[in-house]
């Protein structure tokens, strides 16, 4: 299982299958599908079909609000009211074509500085022009709720190990604390404190898995002052205390190798 608080993105699946869960909702998708995430929301994902001869491949592109804003104004794309922050649809031919040309730049590194920006802009255009368009339009609304909350999210992401000041986050978002709290939860599905906590726990898990950091060192590194508190909250999110979870995760990796 992979735990993350994903940024707004689109993932075009080329090969294999994957399952993504957000809250009680589950999405299964595979080659030929595109996964759209329109907010910084917590997800749990798992590759459900892949092997050594046919590994899971997907092209992931972060959605750029500035590009969306410019294109939406030029295209006069309608905004969708509300809607789930995660959805799966068949990948449209124009999006797939732009993605393929973007990937081919990897074989022509000299062309990347010249062509990458316009190809990413083209991908955004076809996404806006297609079935995903109304859902991502809100990301480009100048000073809209999504952009205001995104400013606060960026601050939490950069300073997640520091004590959380909701009044400072509300100020960054240009809202009163009570209004900010309401809109933050509506966009991300979490309160600011829950958002920070999940960022800390996910970062600590990554340190233990990839760097071999001990549980206590990881706890302090991500901002916890109490290892027992870290252990309790880690177990609630990942289903097992740190040492047991990391041991089980490594066992699964070795078994599949």
N, C-alpha and C positions, 0 to 999 in steps of 0.2 A: 504494500500500500504506500502511496505517496501522498503526503499531506502538504497543502500549500494555501496561501492566500493569493490567488491569482490576480494579476493586473488585467485590465481590459485587453482582450486579444482575440485573434481568430486562429484556429489550428486546422490545417487542411491535412486530412489523413491520406497517406499514400499507400500504406501497407499495414496489415494487421488490424486488430480490434482493441478497443479500450472501453472502460466503464468509468464514468465520473459521477460522483455523488455530491449534492449540495443540500444540506438539511435532510429531509425525507425523500427528496426527488432523486431518481437514478436515471442516467442517460447512457445508453449503449450505442456505440457507433463504430464504423470501420472505414475501409478504403472507399473513397468517393464521397465521404461525408465531411462537413466542416462544423467544428465546434466554435460557437461564439460566446464569449464572456464579456459582458458590458459593464462590469463593476468589480471593485476589489472585494471578492467574496471568498470565503473558505471552501475549499474543495478537497475531496478525497478521491484519488484515482488509482486505477489498476489496469495494467495491460492484460487483456483476456485471451488474446490469440497472437502468438509470435513464437518463433523458434530460431535456431542458429542459421538455418537456410533462408528463412523469411522473417527477419526481425521487424519490429514495429517501427514505422517511419511516419513522421508528420512534420510539416512545415508550420512553424508558429511565428506569427507576425503580431507585434504589439500594435494596438490601435492608437493612432496619434490624434488627440483632440484638435490640435491646430490644423492639421491637414483636413480632418473631417469638417471643421468649421468653415474653412475656405471653400471646399468642394460643395458643401451643403448650400451655401449661399449662392453659388454659381448654378447649382442644379435645381434649387427650390424643392428639396426633398422633404416630404412630410415627416413630422415627428410622431412616434408611437407613444401613446399615453401609458406610462407604467410598463408592465410586462416583466417576465422573469429575467433575471440577470444572466441566465445560461440557457442556451438552446442549441439544438442540432438540426441541421438541414443538409440536403444533398448539395455538394459543391457545384456551383454554376460554371459553365464552360469558360466564360470570360475570366472568371477569378482563377480557375485552374491554369489557363493559358498564361496569364500574367505571372502566376506563381512559378510556373515552369521556366519562364524566361528569367525570372529573378534567381532561381536556383542555378541556371546555366552560367551565371556570372562567376560562380565559384571556380569554373574552369578557365575564366578569363579575368584574373585578378586586376589587370591594368584597367579594365572597363568599369570596375566597381565604383570608383569615385565619381565617374561621369554618369553612369546609368542607374545606379541603385536608387537614388532619391526619386527619379521620375517613375521607375517601375513600382516602387512602394506607393507612390501617389496614385498610379494607375490601379493598383490593387484596391486601394481605398475607394477609388471611383466606382469600380465594378461592384464592390460590396455595398456601397450606398445605392447604386442603381438596381441592385437585385433584391431578393427576398429579405436579406438582413438589413436593408437600408433604414427603414423606419426605427428599428431597435437601436442602431448605433448613432442615429442623428442626434440624440440627446447629449452625447459625449461632446459634441461640438458647439453646443449652445453657450454663447458668451455669458459668463457669470450665472449660468444656470445652476441648479442644485447639484447635479453630477460634478461639475467643475469645481464648485465650492467645497464639496466634500472631498474631492480628489486632492485639493490643496492641503487639507488636514491629514489625509491619508499619507501623503508624501512626507509630511513632518513626522508622523508616527513611524513610518518606515525608516527614516534616517536617524531617529533618536529613540528607537524602541527599547534600548537598554536603560534609558533615563526615566526618572519619575514622570508620570503622566499628569499634565495640567490641562484639564478640559477647558478652562476659561481661555487659555492660550490657543487651543485648537479652534474654539468657537470664534475667537478674534481673527484667526487666519482665514476661516471660512466666511467671515462677515456676517455672523449670526449671533443671536443671544444663546447662552448656554443651553437653555431648555429646547429651543428650536433646533439648535445644532444636534443635540442628542437624538432628537426625533428623526431628523433627516439622515443622520449618520447611520442609524439602525435600518432605516428604510432602504438605503442604498447598499450597505454592506452586509445586512442581516445580523450584525453584531453591534454591541455597544462599543464605545471607544476603548474601554478597559478590556473587554473580551478580545477586541481586535489586537491590542498590544500584547495581551497574554498569549494568544495563539502565535503571533509573530515570534515572541521569545521562545516558546516551546518548540516551534518548528526549527528555528535557528539552532537551538541547543541540540536537538536530535540530529541535525545535519553535522554539527561539530563532532558528536560522538560516533556517528557512522563513518564519516569520511576522514576525520583527523585523529580518531582514537582518543578524543578528550574524555576525561573522567566525568562522571555525572556531577560531582561537586564543582569542578572547574567550569563545566558548561553552564551550570546554574548561575554562578557568579558572573560569568562572562556576558550573559544576556540580561543581567540586571536584578536577579533574585538575591535577597539578603538572607534567606532561610532555605537550606537544602531540603528539610522535611516538607516545607510548603511547595517547593519545586517538584518534589517526588509525588506529592498528592495530586497536584494539578496536571503533571505529566501523565500519570496513570489514568486520570479522568478523560484526557484527550485521546491518548493512544491505546488505552485498554490494558496497559501493564506498566509497572514501574520501570525506570530507565534501564537498569542493568538487564532485566529480563527481556524487555522489548528489543534492545540492541542485539542481545545474544540471539534471539529468535530471528531477527531480520538478517543477520549475517549467516545464520544456518540456512535460511531460504536461498540466499544468494549462492552459497557454496553448493547447495543441492542442485541448483539449476545450471551451474557452470559446466 
